Amino acid sequence: MAQHAPPARGARLGRAAGANGSVSEGNTVNGVVLLLPGGFRWSPGPVRPLARALVRAGGADGLVTHTVLHARGACREDDARWAADEVVRRYGDVPVCLAGYDAGGRAALRAAGHEAVNSVLALAPSLGEAVCADSPEPVKQLSGRQVLIVHGTNDAHSDPEASFRLAAQAKKANRSTCRFEVHSDGHRLREHQAEVVALSVDFVLGSMFTGRFSRPVTDALAAPPPLGLRMPLASGFGRSLRG
């Protein structure tokens, strides 16, 4: 496997969580989620509750989570690539999900081309003016990955239309792309945090282990643009996921 450049000084993996509570006791690791936080101003957003929910839902299946930590707060693409390399070094050939928020969301999307990555979750990704007709964000690295983008419609920090344009570009290269809109929610996704976390867990476990998703995610993946890229996240999502 090709080796990527080391991260900027200060990047490291946080403590492992999951795999029935303890990786050190020899429990089998079947998949790893790398959590990529945003900058200091917006950290941690939904990252901490998502980490806890993933451990509860996937630990018995051998899911492990690591937060990618950096002194500057926000994770960049090179940090995400280094972290994926580190996962391979520690755990071997296991699927990796890059799950990022804010600047970490963009890093997750950018680093998706790493050989170990099988899925990408971008929560309120901070894309700025990078996604435009003249200078589009790259999407080829998303080919062959399961991709979910979640964005609040009232996000005043990270333009939700930028993530829609990125999703539309990605959908052309990768049909396994969907995007959910959280109506009336802002950048931190606090108003509907429970629904965002439930949606994220459903997507991660389906991508990494079961191959099955809740009906809304299945419909979003199957729907042509723009329907599957402007899927509304229903209030109360997660109370009966696979019904």
Secondary structure as UniProt FT lines:
FT   TURN            9..10
FT   STRAND          12..13
FT   STRAND          17..18
FT   TURN            20..21
FT   TURN            23..26
FT   STRAND          31..36
FT   TURN            40..42
FT   TURN            45..46
FT   HELIX           47..58
FT   HELIX           59..61
FT   STRAND          63..69
FT   TURN            71..72
FT   HELIX           77..91
FT   STRAND          96..101
FT   HELIX           103..110
FT   HELIX           111..113
FT   TURN            115..116
FT   STRAND          117..123
FT   TURN            128..129
FT   HELIX           140..142
FT   TURN            143..144
FT   STRAND          146..152
FT   TURN            153..154
FT   HELIX           160..173
FT   STRAND          177..182
FT   TURN            183..184
FT   TURN            187..188
FT   TURN            191..192
FT   HELIX           193..205
FT   HELIX           206..210
FT   HELIX           215..222
FT   TURN            225..226
FT   HELIX           227..229
FT   STRAND          231..232
FT   TURN            235..242
//
